[in-house]
Each structure stands twice: as C-alpha cells, then as structure tokens.
C-alpha cells in the first residue's frame, strides 16, 4: 500500500525535525523548535525576533488585563509595566509592527540582549 508508506515517511521525517520527536509525550517547548531571539524587541511576545500577527494574537488575549505584575506582566503584554494592558501598550506593539530583527538587526528597535 504505497499511500501508507509515503504517509509514514512524511511522519517519520517530521517527527525527527531538528532531532526532536514531536510524537505523543514529547515534552519539548517552542524554544526547541524556533531559534532564541538574541534581541529585545518591544512587542515580540513569542520571542521570534519580529513583531507580527502572532504577537498581536498573544497581545489580544491579554487586552485590558489588570493587576499585571512580576515576573510575567500579563504574558509580557504590559510593555510599560504599569500593571494594566492598555492602549499605551498597544501603541508600543504598533510602533514596532513588522520589524524583524533577524532580517535587519541594525534597526534601532532591535536591542541586543
């Protein structure tokens, strides 16, 4: 059954991507899949070195949150550390919208860690 073999081949290749098994009981983290960003970029909530729709989605889950505090500051969405996720925080995300520190590390918004 050729279809089953090609499916198994794809699964095997995917399961061993970057040397990590992605099957049941894997126990890894997203940091195991994506390289760690070597820059601090306000608005980059998923630490992939860019501010994009993924960050906006994470920000939206914290929108108007109150009582943010250390160490998480509402998932990092409270950029100004005011204790609340407000329009001021959204403005910071918008200011760095589509900045990619991997593609353009010389951008002034990309601060080395």
C-alpha positions in Angstrom: 0.0 0.0 0.0 2.1 2.9 -1.4 0.0 5.7 0.2 0.6 4.3 3.7 4.4 4.2 3.1 4.6 7.8 1.9 2.5 8.9 4.9 4.8 7.1 7.2 7.9 8.5 5.6 6.5 12.1 6.0 5.5 11.4 9.6 9.0 10.0 10.3 10.7 13.0 8.7 8.5 15.5 10.6 8.8 13.6 13.9 12.6 13.9 13.7 12.8 17.5 12.6 15.7 19.2 14.4 16.4 15.9 16.2 13.2 16.2 18.4 10.4 13.7 18.4 7.1 15.5 18.0 5.0 12.5 18.9 3.0 11.8 21.9 4.8 12.5 25.2 7.4 14.8 23.5 7.7 17.3 26.4 9.6 19.9 24.4 8.9 23.7 24.2 8.6 26.1 21.3 12.2 27.2 22.1 13.2 23.8 20.9 11.7 24.5 17.5 12.4 28.2 16.9 15.8 29.7 17.5 16.0 32.0 20.5 16.0 35.7 19.6 19.2 37.5 20.6 17.4 40.9 20.7 14.9 42.6 22.9 12.1 44.0 20.7 9.1 45.6 22.4 6.0 43.8 21.0 7.8 40.5 20.3 5.7 38.4 22.7 6.7 35.0 21.2 10.4 35.8 21.1 10.9 35.1 17.4 12.7 38.4 16.7 9.8 40.0 14.9 6.5 41.8 15.7 3.8 40.2 13.6 0.3 38.7 13.7 1.4 36.0 16.2 2.4 38.7 18.7 -0.8 40.6 18.1 -2.8 37.4 18.8 -0.9 36.9 22.1 -1.4 40.6 23.0 -5.2 40.3 22.3 -5.5 37.5 24.8 -4.2 40.0 27.5 -6.1 43.1 26.2 -7.4 45.2 29.1 -5.9 42.9 31.7 -5.4 44.4 35.1 -3.1 43.7 38.1 -0.2 42.6 35.9 3.0 42.1 37.9 6.3 40.4 38.0 7.5 38.1 36.6 5.1 37.8 33.7 3.5 41.2 33.4 0.4 39.7 31.8 2.3 37.5 29.4 4.6 40.3 28.5 1.8 42.4 27.1 2.2 45.1 29.7 5.1 46.7 28.0 5.2 49.8 30.1 4.9 47.8 33.4 2.0 49.9 34.5 0.1 47.0 35.9 -2.6 47.1 33.1 -2.6 46.3 29.4 -3.9 49.4 27.7 -3.8 51.4 24.5 -0.3 52.6 25.6 0.9 49.1 25.4 -0.8 48.6 22.0 0.9 51.7 20.7 4.3 50.1 21.5 3.4 47.0 19.6 2.1 49.0 16.7 5.3 51.2 16.7 7.4 48.0 16.1 4.9 46.3 13.7 6.6 44.1 11.2 10.1 44.9 12.4 12.2 41.7 12.0 15.5 41.8 14.0 16.8 38.6 12.2 16.4 40.3 8.8 17.5 43.7 9.9 19.4 43.6 13.2 20.6 47.2 12.7 17.1 48.6 13.3 17.3 50.8 16.4 14.3 48.9 17.9 16.4 45.8 18.0 18.4 45.9 21.2 20.9 43.1 21.8 20.3 41.0 24.9 
